Amino acid sequence: MTQRVRTFVVELSLIVALGFALALAIPQANAEMISTDRAQAGEERSRVKALIERPEAAQALQKMGIAPREAGARVDAMSDAEVRQLAGRLDALPAGGALSNEQLLLIVIIVLLLVIILM
């Protein structure tokens, strides 16, 4: 009876792992409105400057040899298209602690392997 339970648990674990793998293989789509309005560019410019003024970012810029005021001046000197592109790249960055699909799949596989080995 215990062998049948063990076999059932292993098969169920493999089915769940396959389901996770299939779910994570589906690509994610991100869509955003892109505005060419001058006011939008000014808003994005102020958002980028606010990010530069954050203590962590200012400290990182200092380590790279860029003074925070100089970084602000560089943002002011950027064209609207460059600011939009930079703001878009900043928006695309994952928040701290976010796992990618590959990392999550790897964790699930490792947990399943540990379950199978420890049985």
N, C-alpha and C positions, 0 to 999 in steps of 0.2 A: 504494500500500500504506500509506503514512503517513497518508493522508487517512482510510482505513478504520480504522486504529488510533486516530486522533484521535477519530473519530466514536464508536467503541466506548467509549473512555475517557470521553467526555462523557456518553454515554447511561448508562454504568455509574455515573458520579458522580451523575447526576440520580436514578437509581433508589435509590442509597444515601441521598441527601438526602431523598427522599420517604419512605423507610423510617424515617429518623431523625425526620422531621416527624410521621409517624403514631405512632411510639413515644412521642414527647414530648407528643402531644396527648391521650394517655390520662391521665385524672386519677389522682392518687395518693390512696390512702386511708390515713388514720392512725387507729388505734383504741387507746385506752388505758382502763384500768380507773379508774373514779372511785369513790373510797372516801369515805364520810361518817364514818368512824371518827375519834374525837377524837385518837387517837394519830397518825393519818395527818396531821391538820391541824397537830399540833405538829411533826412531822417536816418538813412543808412550810414551816412558819414558820422553823424553824432553818436550812433550806436557803436561804430568801430572805435571812435575816439574814447567813448566810455569804457570799452573793453581794455584799451591801452592804458587807461588811467587806473585800472584795478591794481591793487598792491602786488598780486602774484604776477600779473603780466608786466608791470613796471620793473619788478625785480628780475624777471627773465630777460627783459630788454637790456637792463643794466649789465647783466652777465655777458650779453652779446656785444656790449660796447655802445649801445644806443641809449641816449638820454631820453627820458619820457617826453620832454618838451620837443626834442628833435623828432621823435616819432609822431607826435601830434602835428608838427609842421609838415612832415612827409605825407600824412593823411590828407591835410589841407591842400597839398600840392597835387594830389591824385585827381585824375579826371573822374567824372561821374560814372563812366563805364567801369573803370578800375575799382572804384569804391563798391559798386554793385557786385562786381565779380568777387571781391574780397569778402563782402558781407554774405554772399551766397556760400562761399567756402566755409565761413565761420558757422553758418546755419547748418551745414551738412556734417559738421563734426559731431561725433557722438558725445553725449553727456558722460561725465565721469562715472565709471562703474558699469557702463553698458557692455553687454556681451554680444559678440557677433554670432551669427547663426552657426558658423563653424566651431566656435568655442563652446557653445551650448551643446551641439551634437557630440563633441569630444567628451564633454563631461558626462552626458547620458551614456555613451558607450563605455566609459571607464566604470561608471557605477554598475552598469549591467554586467560587465566582466567580473567585477568584484563580487557581485551577488552570485554569479554562476560558480566562481572559484570557491567561495566560502560555503557553498551548499554541500 
